[in-house]
Amino acid sequence: MTRIFISYSRTDEMFARQVATALSDLGADIWIDIEDIPAGMKWSSAIQQGLDTADALIVIITPEAMSSRNVEDEWQYFLDHNKPVIPIFLRPAKIHFQLNRIQWVDFRDQSFDVALMDLYHEFKRNGITISRPPNPKVDAPSHSHGHAPPPAPKPVQQQQSTQTNRLPMIIGGVVVGLILLGVIGMSLLSNNNNDPDAQNTLVAQENRIASLEAQTQAVADLVEQQETLMFISTLTAEALASATEPATNTPTDVPIYLGPVTNNDWTPYERDFDGVTMVLVPSGEFTFGASQAQLDANIAVCQEKLNEASCEALRDELNGRIVTIDEPYWIDKYEVSQAQYGSSSSDNPQVDVTSEQAQAFCQARDASLPSEAQWEFAAKGPEGWRYPWGDTWDLSIVRSNICDANCTENWREADYDDGYARLSPVNEIHGSESWIGAWNMVGNVWEWTSDVYSDETTNVLRGGAWTWIQAESTTTSRAAGIAATTSFYGFRCVRPYSDGDLNP
């Protein structure tokens, strides 16, 4: 059975499911990550297995897919191994030059059943066998194959010449004649086996049949040439139309996927609420706290810098319970700045605020402090990354504001230089972004959450600060407040997602 791998951005999951169902109904064995990753299996290992066992790969072309590193890794792996890749054009996007050279199938400007028939023919052209889909309900000319089209082309109606419209009739007439001559020949053969005149007549009929076969092939070749010329002229007209008409920002009616997500392959979405930029967090599931391996690594590094008693405080990061985020929500892209809070014009984070003051500020924005679970999910994602950007942090790369070479503490990371001795602006350090696009979720300032620490005397703080070292600045770092306010306690806010939040 033919196995087909579907590569797509998480925002297009509904469409990917539709394609998967349609191809499965045609006898294909579909590999798609939302269904084919066994429980407990590492996501990257499952993807590798799926790629190795698939015969062909479909990549769904959208802006989100073209900006996805995981999607690019998947189709690039197929090309590297000389296995067929078939792009499906769903929404206008800047297409990678390597995909730009491959025949694509258009699912945007024609009905799904017509496009599915085109996809079937593209599979067939690549030597991939699946059952033929039912004939499309609407008989529309197929002009959906080609190299990647210009963004957002406007369909142009082409008038066919009288000669082109008559070609199917000519083919039909030739085929009917061929059938009639075949019938006559068989009749002569059966009734006049011993008649020399009949034998001569049969030879003549066979010669005429061969001549008609040659004519049929010639007409078919002419039709194919005409269709190719029509398709090229259509693309040329579309390109000219898009070049001469002003660009428009037409809102897409394709719904954005809101979860549940199963990996950190997510395209960030952001929106301003009363002048504050927030990023969208989808629903999903994750393991709360550090794994034993992560905790052991953090403590080992900590003990190199600090005394053992201080490092023992890290053990409260170990948890292991599965947490489900049932509803999507918004979280501040940046820590609340002093300018935003109104205490000064600085872009440094607002500090010296109690958890009660932070909560009151958020509520005035129709928001709240995040729970621990909301904060941690926005920082680490369903894959449980140790840092917001992944599982490793090479200190030759500036990703966060921690106690570095500029810090005066004796435990500083002397080989790391983030450029700041104390606070850094909330929007300054590129590369600190988490999987959903939130900045500085480790380092800079500890961030208040709405949950109360186990001692029931203070709210929980998350993420570490400019006073801490690398091992203490992770997505699972948590602490109780040592004071009601300090120069390294800050916060950010969350608000629920509502239908219509992403409408233009």
Disulfide bonds with the S-S distance in Angstrom:
Cys302-Cys311 2.12
Cys362-Cys493 2.04
Cys403-Cys407 2.09
